[in-house]
Amino acid sequence: MTREAALRIRDELRGILLALLMVAVTTVIALGLIEYFGVRRGSALYLIPVMLAGWHLGLVPALVAAVAGVLWSGYLFFSPFYTYFLARPNEILNLTLFMVVGLVTSHLASQAKRQTELARRRENEMSDLYAFSRRLASAPAAAEIYLAIEEYVANLVQRNVVLYEASSDGSLDNHTVPAEMRAALAEIQRGSIPATTIEDGNGNSWFMRRVSQRTPDFGVIAIDLGRAGKDMMAETRQRLDEALSDAAATLERLDVARTLTEAKMRSETELLREALIGSVSHELRTPLASILGAATVLTQSPVIARDERLKSLSSVVRDEAERLNNDIQNLLDATRISRGQVKPRMEWIEPQDIVNSALERRQRRLSGHSIAIAMDRNLPLIYVDPVLVEQAFVQVVDNAAKYSPPGSTITVAAQRNGHDVVLSVNDTGAGLTRDELARLGERFFRGSRHAGLASGSGLGLWIAKAFVVANGGRLQAESQGVDQGTTVSIHLPLSEHAPPPEAYPDD
């Protein structure tokens, strides 16, 4: 006898004992009704344990309860009382009808229980399938889709599941495969064998097969059977095959293979684009630095300064070289952010130094505007990476200068606000709508109005936001609407757990 069959028999015996216990309790109640109330027509009372057993314990315990109920009903409620001898034929007919009613009741109760469980299971399956579909639709990469498949199948078969992803070259990724299973997994992925059951080094049995026999892109699934015997494996294999077939049919119906392919292509395209941007940007920096240096020297040459035409041309070369240099720096910063390579080097610094340095770097850009500076006195030191924060503030200043009309006033402020130091730039330019405010700081986002006002890549505020967040701060924008100006603020926290600033000998 297999372990699974033994468990079934044990559960049936337990159900039968509980059914007999319910009949015994009903008999005690019946004796009380006879003794204290003189009730002699209460045989229908024994239908209660029959229905309860059919609903909670199954068909066999319900049938046992029906038979026991008929015996006790004949003993207590049919004359002569307290004996199994029936004196009149109509009582034999009544007892027979009660037996039939008990059997039918037990069958109906058991069927109702099964139908209720089936309906509940179908409802759960539909809910899981809906959640699975939504997760697939929002998955940003192939890894997320594989994880969704793994969790979906695990929920379907109600066992521990490991999914080995199929890579582009047909090998298996994502998990370290034990030596005992490596060869079998490779054979299954190639399609040499449809499925197999194997033991790992810990004595656990694993049932393995491709998620879909038709689509190898779904990978190979390994289902942990625990320390089960060979007989249990044989009995459960068919059920697992059916569950996996249902899962594969669902995946094919949802066209997950196409989704996986598109996710992989997006991931590879993103990696290629970042590598290309990084490579080209680094290659351009060297000649651009020479061009910028030469243009700066030319603009300062007395000979060029005396010739208005040459002075104008050299200024154009220098301005455009500076603009190109800024764009390349933005691309390099974007690559660093995308690769997670932004690691702040924290130190104590005065907020005024960051503001003054940023304004000095953008002096020529701001030359066509009136600059108003409003900085609180005695601002506390902040513990940040001054290079990253200054680059973020430069991006904010650039935006203000770019989208403000010539001659307008740009207000630069630094003040303390509770536990933050706030560096803000206010302009009277194009302003922002509610939708533009909601999307401000997204990668490559530029409003249609702003694209017509000035050129740009849509990376500036995204880079600024990333650098500020890396320093534990936040970037905030406010605007009253179109042509009402914009205020962009950088909130930097006052650190309480940072090391104290170094003291100089003169202090």
N, C-alpha and C positions, 0 to 999 in steps of 0.2 A: 504494500500500500504506500502510495506517495504521501509526502508531507502535506501537500495541498489537499488531497482527498481526506487525510486524517483531520485537517483543520475544518473541512466542510462537515464531516460527521460530528466533530465536537460541537460546532455551532448548532447543528440540528438537534443534538441531544440537549444542549443547553436551552434551546427554544422549546423543546417538548416539556422539559422540567418546569420552565416558567409557565407554559400553558396549563399544565396540571396544577401548578400552584394557584393560578387564577381561578381554575375550576374549584379548587379546595376552598378558596376564600368565598366564592359564590355560594358554595354549599353551606358554609357557616352562616352566611347572611340568610339563606333559605331556611335553615333550621331556626334562626331567630324569628323570622316572620311567622313560621308555623307555631312556634312555642308561645310567642307573646301576642300575636295578632290573629292567629287562627287562619292564615292564608293557606288555601289548599289548591289554588289554581295559578301556580307561579312558575310553570315549566319554561316559559319564555325568558325567564331570568338567565338561563344558561346560554342564551344567544350573545350575551354581553362578552363573556370571555372568548367566545368564538370569533366575534368581530375584532376584539382587541388583539388576539393572537394572529389573525389574518392580516391586520394592518401593520403590526410591529414585528412579528416573528417569522412570518412566511406561511406557505400553504400547508406543509406537513404538521407543524405545531397546531395550526387551526383545525385540521382534520382530527388530530388527537383530542383537542378540546371539544370538538363536536361529538365524538364518540363517548368521551367521558361525561359530557353534559347529558346525553341521552340516557346513559346508565343511571346517573344520579337523579335525573328527572323522573324516570320510571320508579326508582326506589322511594322517592319522597312524595311525588304528587299523583301517582296512579294507584288506585285501590286494588288489592289490599295494600295498605301503606307499609313501608319499611320491609318490603320483600320484592323480589324480581318476578313473582308470579302475577300475571294479569288475568283477572277474572272475566272481563267482558271483551268481546271482539272489537268493539269500537275503540277501546283504549289501546289495543294493539295497533289499529289503524292510526290513531292519534300519535302514538309514539313513533310509528314509521314515518308519518308526515313530518314530525319534529326532526327526525334524523335527516330527512331530505332537505328541510329548511336549513338545518345546521350546516350540512355539506355545501349547499348553494351559497349560504352566507359567508362561509369561510373562503370559498372560491372567489366571490365577488370582492370581499375585503382585500384578499391578496392581490387581485387584479387591479383594484383601485390604487393600492400602494405602489404597484409596479408602474402604473400609468403616471402617477404623481411624480415618482422618481425620474421617469423618462422625460416628462415635461420639464422638470427642474434641470435635468442634465442638458437637455436641448437648449434651454434658456441660457445656462452658463456657457455652453459651447458657442452660441451666437454672440454672447457678450464678449467672450475671449476673442472670437474671430473679428469682431468689430474693432476691439482694441488693437489687435494684431495688424489689421489693415491700416488703421490710423498711424501706428508706429512705423510701418513700412513707408507710408507716404511722407512722413516727416524725417526719415532717417537721413542724416547728412553724409554718411559714408558707408562703404560696404561692411565694415566691422560692426556697425550698428545693426545692419540687416541680419548678419549672421547671428548676432546676440539675440535678436528678436526671434529668429527661427529656433535657436536653441531653447529659449524659454517657452516658446509656444509648444514645441514637441514635448518638452519636459512636463508641461501642464497637461498635455493630452494623454500621455502614457502614465503619468503619476509616478515617475521614477527619476533618479538622478541621471542627467543626460550631459554628454560632452559632444560638441560639434567640432569636427575637424574641417576647417575651411579648405576649399579647393582654390589654389592659386592659379595664376595665369599660365604657368608651365605644367599644370596638372598635378603638382605635388600638394602636400597637405601643410597648412600653416596654423598658427594661432595657439597651439598647445604643444607642450613637450610630450611626445608619445613614448610610453614605456617600451623597453626593448621587446617584451613579450608580445606586444600588439603591433609593432611597427610594420613587420612584414605582412601581417593580415590586412592592415589598413591600406597598404599600398596595393595589394591584390584586389581588394574591394573597389578602390578608386579607379583602377584600370578596367574593372568589369570582368576580371578573370573568374571571380566567385561572387555570387549574389549576396551572401551573408554568411556569418560564422559566429560561433560562440567560443570565447577563449578566456583563460584565467590570467590575471596579472600576477605580479610578484607577491601581492598581499593575500592571495587566495580568493579574491573576489572574481566573480564571473561577469563578463561583459558580452552583451549581444551587439553585434556590429553589422551595419549594412549602409548602403547609400540612402540618403534621404529620399531621393527619386531615382528610380532605375533608368528613367528617360533623360534626366537632366543632371549631369555630373557636377554642374556649377554649384549645386546646393551642398556639396560636400558629403562627408561620411559621418554618420551618427553612431555614437557608442552609448549603450544604455546599461547602467549598472544593475545587475541582478543580485548583487550581494553574494553571500556565501551559500547560494542555492545549489541543490543537487542537480544532476543531469536530467532527472525526470521532470523537475520543475521547469528547467530550461525548455525542454521539448514541449511542455504544455503551454507555456506562456509565449513561445515564439510565434505561434499563429496569431495570438491576440496582438502582440507587438507589431507583427507584419501588417495586420489590418489597420492599426492605429497610424502607422507610418505611411501606409498607402493613402489614408484619408488626409494626412498632413501634406503629402506630396501633391495630391490632387488639388488641395487648397492653394498651395504655393504656385502651382502651374496656372490655376485659374486666375490668381491675382497677378500673374505675369511677373513674379519675383525675379526670374532669371534676367529679364530686361532691366529691371530696377538695379540688380546687382551690377550688371555690365555698365550701366550709366554711372553708378556711384564710383566704380573703379576708374572709369574714364575721367570723371570729375576730379578724383583724388590725384591721378597721374598728371592730369593737365595742370592742376594747381601746383604740384611739385615742380613740373617742368617750367611753369611760368616764373615761380620764385627763383629757381636756379638760373634761368635766363636773365631775369632782372638783376640778380646779384652779380652775375658774371659781366654783363654789359655795363652795369653801373660802375663797377671797379675798373673796367678797361677804359671807360670814358673819363674817369677822374684825373688821370695823369695828363693827357693832352689838354684837358679843359683847364687844369691849374696853370699850365704854361700860357694858354691863351689869355686867361684872366690876368695873370701877372704882367704879360706883355701889354695888354690893353690899359692896365692901370699906369704902367710906366709911360706909355704914349700920351695919355691924357694929362700927365703932369709935366710933360716935356715943354720947355719954353717955345720951341719951334712950332709944335702943334698948337699950343695955346694962342699963337699969333695968327693962325689961319683958322677962321671960324668954321669953314667947311670940314677941314681935317679934324678940328676939335669935336664937331658934332658927330662925325663918323666914328671917331675913337670912343666917344661916350656911348654911342649905340652898341659898339662891340663889347664894351665893358658891361653895360647894363644887361644885354642879352646873355653874356657869359655868366654873370651873376645869377640871372633867372634860371638858366640851364643848370648851374651848379646847385641851386636850391632844389630844383626838381629831382636831380639825381640823388641828393641827400634824402629827400622824401622817399624815394624808391628804396634806398638802402635801409632807412628806418623802418619802412613797411616790411621789408624782408626780415629784419631782426624781430619785429613784433610777431610776424606770422610763424617764425620758427621758435618762438618762445625764448629768444636770446637776450631779452631786456632784463639785465640784472643790475639794479641800482647800487651805486657805491655811495653809501650814506656818509654825510659829514654835516657838521654844524655850519650854518651860514646865515647872514642877515638877508631878509627878504628884499631890502632896498638894493642890495648888490645884484640880485637876479634881475630886478626891474631895470636898473641903470645899464647893466651889461646888454640886455635885450634891446633897449632903446638905442644904444650906441651901435649895435650890429645893424639895426634897421634905420639908421639915420638918413641915408639917402632915400630909402623907400618912403619915409615919413616927411621928407622935405617939402612936399606940396600940401601939408596939413598943419593945422595949428594944434600943438600938443599941450594939454593941461595935465599937470601932475598933482595928485592929491595923496600924499603918503603920511600915515600917522607917525608921530614921533615915538621913539623908544619901542619899536616893534620887537617882540622877543625873537631869539634865534630859533630857527627851524632845523630839524634833522632830516635832510633830504639829499638826493643826488642833484647837485646844482646844475650839472650839465644837462640832465634830462629835463629838469623843471624849466631851465632857461630855453631849451629848444621848444618845449611846449608853449611857453609864453611868447616866443618869437612867432610861432604859428598863429597864435591868437592876434598878435599885433599885425602880422601880414594880412590876415583876413579883414581886419578893421580898415587898413589902408587901401586894400584892393576894392572893397565894396562901398567906400565913402566918396562923395564928390570932392574934387580938388578944393582946397581952401577951407574945408569943414574942420570942426574941432573934434579931436579924439582925446578922451579923458582916460588917463592911466592912474589907477589907484592901488594902494596897498594898505590894508587895515586889519585890525584884529576883530574877529566876530566869534565870541564865545571861546570854544576850544580850537578854533581854526584861525589861520592867517589867510586872508582872501586877497588874491591878486586879480584885478579886474580891468577890462578894457571896454570902454563905452564909445560907440560911434553914432553918427546921425545919418547913416546910409540906408541901404536897401531894406533892412529889416527882415523879419521872418514871419511866415504864416504859422498857424497852429500845426499843420501837417509837416512843414519844414522843421519846426522845433522838435517834433516827435522823432524825426529821422536824423537830426543833426548829430554828427559824430559817427555815422555809419561809414563803412569803407566804400570809397568811390561815389558817395552821394553828393550830388550837386543839384540844387533846385533849378528848374527851367529858367526862372527869371535871372538867377545869378550866372548861369552859363552864358547869357547874352551880354552881361555887363563886363566880365573879365574871364580870361583863360584860367584854367586850373585842372587839377587831377582829381579833386575830391578826397585827397588823403590828409590834408592839413590838420583838420580838427580830429580826425580819427587817430592820427599819430599823437597829437597833443593829449587826447583822452587816455590813450594807452600809457604814455609816459607819466601822466599825473596819477593814474590808478596804480602804476607800479610803485609810486612813492606813497601809497596809502591815502591819496587824496581823491577828489572828484572834480569833474568839469561841468559847469552849469551855464546854460544860456537863457536869456530872457529877451523878449521883444514885444512891443505893443502892436505890431502888425507891419504891413507893407509900407516902406518908406518912413518908418518910425524909429529906425535905428535898432541897434542890438547891443546888449551887454553880455559879455562872456567872462565868467569868473572861474578862477582856479582856487579851490579850497584845499589847503594843506594843513593837516592836523598838527597840533602842538604835541610833540612826543613826550610822554611821561616816563618811558622805560628806556630811552636812549642813553648811551654813556654821556657823562657831562663833557662840555667843551674843555679842551686842554687849556691850562692856565699858562700864560707867558711869564717869563722871569720878572718883568716889570710890574705885573699885577699885584 
